[in-house]
Amino acid sequence: MSEDSRPCDAEFVSVHLDCVQVVTHFLRGLDHRRYDAMVDLMHPQGTWLRMGKVLTRDTMLRELAQRSTTFYTKHILTNLVGSCVGEDRFILEGYLLVIRFDDGSIYDGPAPLNGIFATEDWCAELRQVEQKWKIFQIRGRQTFLSL
C-alpha cells in the first residue's frame, strides 16, 4: 500500500456507500420527475448550484416544476471518490455526464439519443441529520458542452 492510500476501513466504506445511494437517488429523481423525493434528500440548509442559480429546498420544487414534460434527461455519475470531513460530513467528487433531449414530443419508448450533452466536474457535500445522510451542497463545473 502506498503512503497516499488509506486502509479499507469498514465504517468509511459504509458511509461512502450510503452517500452514493443518496446522490444517486437524487439524480434519478431528477430524471424521473420525482421532485418531492429529491427535496427529501436535501439537508434543511442544503443548496444546489444548478445552471447558475442557487436552489434551496424551498426553491427547488418551484424551479423544477418549470421543466417541460417532453424534456428527457439522464444524469450519470462516474469516477466517484469520497472523503470523510469529520464525523458528520462526507464529500463525494466525480464526473457527471448529462444526456438530454426535447423535441416537444412524448415518447412511449426510447427517445432519440444525440450523444452526451455536457460533462461536469461534480461535487456533493453530505451531512448527517438524525442519523441519515442528507445533501448539504451540490455543485458542478462544466468541462465539456455539446455544440
N, C-alpha and C positions, 0 to 999 in steps of 0.2 A: 504494500500500500504506500503511495507517495505521501509526502508531507502535506500536500494540499487536500488529500482525501480525508473523509471522516468515516468512522466505522458505521456500519448499517445498524443504527440504533432503532429498536422496535417501536419506541414511542414516536420518534421522528417519522418513521415510515407510516405509522398510523395517522398522524396529524397530516402529513403530506397527502395521503390518500383521501382523507376527509375533505381537505381543502380543494383538491382536484375535483371531487364529486360536486362540491358547492358551485364552483365556477362552470363546470360542465352543465349542470342543471340550469344555471343562469343563462348560458348561451343557447341551450336547447329551448328554453322558454322564449327567448327572442325569436328563434327560427320558427317556433310553432305557435307563436302569438299567445303564449301563456304569461301575460304581463303581470298578473297578480302574483303568480308563483315567483317571478323574478324579484318583485318588491319584497316578498317574504324572505328572500335570501340576503337582503341588504341589512347592514348594521343600522341601528337607529340614526346615527350621524353619517351614514355612508354616502359616498359620492361616486358618480360615474362620469368621467370626462368623455363625452360622446359627440363627435363631429363639431368640436369647438364649443360645446355647451357643457356646463357642469350641472348634472342632473342629481337630484336628491330623491329619496323615497317619495316625497310629495309631488315632485315634478315629473318623475318617470312615466307614470300612467298617462298623464296629460300629453306628454311628448310622443309616446309610443302609440297612443290612440290615433294619431295622425297618419300612421303608416297605412298605405293602400292595401286592400285585401288581395290585390294582384301582385304584390311585391314579395317575391320569393327569395329567401336567403338561407345560407348555411354558413356557420362560423365554426372553423376547425382550429382547435388549439393543438400545438405540437411543440416538441423540444422543451417541455416544461422542466424547470428546476425550482427547488424550494429552499427556503431559508427560514429558520426559527429566529425571531427577533423578540426575545423574552418569552415568558410562559404563555402569554395570551395573544401573541401576534405572529403571523406567518406570512411570508412573501412568496408569491409564485410569479415566475417570469418565463416567457416563452414567445412563440410566434403565433400570430392569429392570421389565418387565411380566410378571406371573405369572398364568398361566391354569392352573386345576386343577379336577379333577372326580373324585369317587369315590362311586359308588352301590353298591359291593360287587359289581359285575358286570365280567366281562372282555369287552371289545369286540373283534370281528374287524375292524370298520370304524371309522368315526369315532365318538368319544364325544360325548355332548351338550355343547353349549357354552352356558354360563350367563353368559359375559362375563369380563372381567378380574377376577381375584380381588384382586390388590394391585399397587401400583406402589412402586418404591423409588428413592431417590437412591442410586446404587450406585458403588462404588469398588474397584478392584483395584490392588495394587502387585505388579509382577513384577520378579524379579531374575534375572540370568544365573547359570547353573550349568553348567559345562563347555560353554560357548558355546550353551546353549539357554535360552530364557526360561521361567521357572517362576513359579507363583503364590506369592508370599510372604504376601500377605494379601488377603482379600476381606471386604468389609463393606457392608452396606446399611442404609438407614434408611427405613422405610415412610413414604410420603407420602399414599397412599390405600389404603383397605381396604374390600372389598365388605361390604355389610350383610347 
